[in-house]
Amino acid sequence: MPSSAVSRRTFAQAIAAGAAFTALPRFAQAAAKTPQTAVRLSANENPYGPSPAAMRAMTDALHDAPRYPDEAAEALCADIATFHGVTCDEVLLGDGSSDILRVVATAYGGPGKKLVMADPTFEAIGHYAQRDGTTIVKLPLTASYAHDLDKMRDADIVYICNPNNPTATLTPKDKVRAFLAAVPESTIVLVDEAYHHYVSSPDYESVIPLVMKQPNLIVARTFSKIYAMAGVRAGYAIAKKAVINRLSAAQQWDAMNVVALAGARASLADSRHVIDGRKRNDDTKQWLAAQMKAAGFEMLPSEANFVMIDMRRDVKPLIAALRERGVHVGRLFPAMPRHLRVTIGTPSEMEAFVRAMLA
């Protein structure tokens, strides 16, 4: 086995070094039930499931299945507006935040338009925009794995995922503020805050409060991550009214169904679920970081519910080997071929990941 590969002894020592982890609360027992036998650490999902309040609300909403979701959509829009201190005219609901990305690409892209994005970052908007004929420009992240904003101004659309997927790293708030102040008003800036709730660094801030001063700013949020509704699909955008109107014109009617709407409303009201979810993620992530350090592997600073580990070798064979052992991890990211993206699952799932590395 190459010296850079994972050894049984190295990881055995790592597990021993993290033995105290077993004393942590067994949040895994409360994890969402799944029929899958494989350990799924590949899609940055929240394994614990929606809050009990959201589960009840979604179950009850099935009684409204015969009805169109108009009133329910208005209620969620009002809740989101109140939550963020904006008006309903400044909120657009979506079938997950990916729907928001698609609508932005359609509304502001097209032949002769240019979208600038990082490499690597979440690819969805690039796929949507390219399909519409938009020119895509991908720029490498900086040495600290932040968006290289100084090079991203010349565009019709700028996409900033912060924290970034797949690196889980931040673009500092001062850099983002300076960029927004300098970029032309003709350039639409879409900031994807899918992982907002997991951030603990003081070097980060949500840019939603800046929307009132930035007529070209769109902020996307999702219920897929901390709220654990990835399979239900719920998201939204915050922007000025004129921007929301343009996005709405490019979106299908009734983008969210009654079940998703009910779950999103209940989730938004359950702040305890967010606090508990962040703690579960942090505790498990800290344990994994200790294992990686003891094993001699470097993990990028993570402000999300996943990590990026420098394996010091091509990870494509490793991804395949782990899959054969029943552990699914993130796909290969061509811009970072030696880094392995691993979702933070339950404690038992992370233990299974380490055991698979030993096999």
C-alpha positions, 0 to 999 in steps of 0.5 A, a space after each residue: 500500500 502506498 505511504 499516502 494511503 490509509 493504514 489500519 494501524 494509523 486509523 486504529 490509533 485515530 479511533 483510540 485517540 477519539 474514544 471519548 467520542 463514545 461519551 457524546 449523546 447518541 444523537 444517532 438514535 434519533 436519526 431519520 429512518 431510511 431503508 438504505 443499508 449503505 451509509 450515505 455521506 455523499 449529499 450534505 444531507 441532515 440525517 436526523 430528519 425534520 423537527 417533530 413539529 414539521 413532521 406533524 405539520 406535513 402529515 396534517 397538510 396531506 388533508 389539503 392535498 385536493 386544494 391548490 397551495 395558494 393560501 399556504 404559500 401566502 402564509 409561508 411568504 408572510 412568515 419568511 418576510 417577518 423572520 427576515 424583516 422584509 415584505 412579502 414582495 421581497 420573497 420568492 418561494 422555490 422548490 428547494 434553493 436549486 429552483 431559485 438558482 435555476 430561475 435566476 439563470 433563466 431570468 438574467 442569463 441567455 445568449 450574450 450573457 456571462 455567469 462567473 462562478 468559483 471552481 469548485 463550487 455548487 455546479 447547479 446554476 452553471 448547468 442551468 445557465 449553460 443550457 440557456 446559452 449563457 457563457 460560463 466563466 469558472 475562476 479558481 478559489 484563492 489559496 485560502 479557499 475563498 471566492 476570488 471576488 476581485 476577479 469576478 466583477 466582469 459579469 452579468 451574473 455572479 454566483 457566490 456560495 458562502 459557505 462554499 460547497 464543496 470546500 465548506 470554507 468561507 469568503 470573509 464578510 469584509 470581502 463580500 461587503 466590499 465586492 457588493 459595494 464595488 460591483 456595477 448595479 447591472 451585475 446580478 449577485 446571487 449569494 447562496 446561503 444554503 449552509 448559513 445555519 452551520 457557521 460559527 466563525 465571526 468572519 461570516 455574516 448573512 447578506 440578507 440585511 444588505 438587500 435593502 441597499 443592494 438592488 442587484 443582490 439576491 440571497 438564496 436559502 434552503 430548508 434542505 440542510 439544517 431543517 432536513 427537508 431535502 427530500 420534500 423540497 423547499 427554499 426561497 429567495 430574498 431580493 428587492 421587489 423588482 428583482 422578485 417580480 422578474 424572477 417570478 415571471 421565469 418561475 412555474 406557478 405553485 412552485 411549492 406543494 402544500 406538504 412542503 409549505 407546511 413543513 417549512 412554516 413549522 421549521 422556521 418557527 422551531 428555533 430549538 431544532 436549529 440550535 440542536 442540529 448545529 450542536 450535533 453537527 459540531 460535536 460530530 465534526 470535531 470528533 472527525 477532525 480529531 481522527 483526521 489529525 491523528 491519522 495525519 490528514 489535513 481537513 479544510 476549515 469547515 463551516 458547514 455540515 460536511 468536510 473536505 479532507 486532503 487525502 494526498 492522492 487521487 481520491 477517485 479509487 478511494 471513493 469507489 473502494 468506500 462505496 464497495 464497503 457500503 459507505 457513499 462519500 462525495 463525488 470527485 471534484 476535478 478542481 481538487 482531485 486529491 480532496 474527499 468530501 464527506 458529509 457529517 452524518 450521525 456518530 455511528 455513521 462517522 464511525 462506519 466511515 472510519 471503519 471502511 477506511 480501515 478495511 
